[in-house]
Amino acid sequence: MGMNKNTVLGWATLIMIIMGLILIALGAFRYDETAGWGFASTGVGFLANAWVFSSLKGRL
């Protein structure tokens, strides 16, 4: 099974989306104090990076 650049970017996008949603959920449901804002903002950053990786698919 050969993985080309688009396959690697697809897997990276999927993993980053999952991690972003987990971090947002941790910030929303697990931590009610100030730490929750940090988890949620990091999750939003993960989703932004996943969006960039997704848009790079097919262009590299």
C-alpha positions as CSV (number, residue, x, y, z in Angstrom):
1,M,0.0,0.0,0.0
2,G,1.7,3.1,-1.2
3,M,0.8,6.4,0.4
4,N,1.2,9.4,-1.8
5,K,1.1,13.1,-0.6
6,N,-2.7,13.4,-0.9
7,T,-3.3,10.2,1.2
8,V,-0.9,11.5,3.9
9,L,-2.7,14.9,3.9
10,G,-6.1,13.2,4.1
11,W,-5.1,11.1,7.2
12,A,-3.5,14.2,8.8
13,T,-6.7,16.1,8.2
14,L,-8.9,13.4,9.7
15,I,-6.6,13.0,12.8
16,M,-6.6,16.8,13.3
17,I,-10.4,17.1,13.0
18,I,-10.8,14.3,15.6
19,M,-8.3,15.9,18.0
20,G,-9.8,19.3,17.6
21,L,-13.3,18.1,18.4
22,I,-12.0,16.2,21.4
23,L,-10.2,19.3,22.7
24,I,-13.3,21.4,22.2
25,A,-15.4,18.8,24.0
26,L,-12.9,18.7,26.9
27,G,-13.0,22.5,27.2
28,A,-16.8,22.6,27.1
29,F,-17.7,19.6,29.3
30,R,-14.8,18.7,31.5
31,Y,-13.1,21.9,32.6
32,D,-15.5,24.7,33.7
33,E,-12.8,27.1,34.9
34,T,-10.2,29.1,32.9
35,A,-8.4,26.0,31.6
36,G,-11.5,25.1,29.5
37,W,-11.0,28.2,27.4
38,G,-7.4,27.1,26.6
39,F,-8.6,23.6,25.6
40,A,-11.3,25.0,23.4
41,S,-9.1,27.6,21.7
42,T,-6.5,24.9,21.0
43,G,-9.2,22.7,19.5
44,V,-10.3,25.6,17.2
45,G,-6.6,25.9,16.2
46,F,-6.5,22.2,15.3
47,L,-9.6,22.6,13.2
48,A,-8.1,25.6,11.4
49,N,-4.9,23.6,10.6
50,A,-7.1,20.7,9.4
51,W,-8.9,23.1,7.1
52,V,-5.5,24.2,5.6
53,F,-4.4,20.6,5.2
54,S,-7.7,19.8,3.5
55,S,-7.3,22.7,1.1
56,L,-3.7,21.6,0.2
57,K,-4.9,18.2,-1.0
58,G,-4.4,17.9,-4.7
59,R,-2.3,21.1,-4.9
60,L,1.0,19.6,-3.8
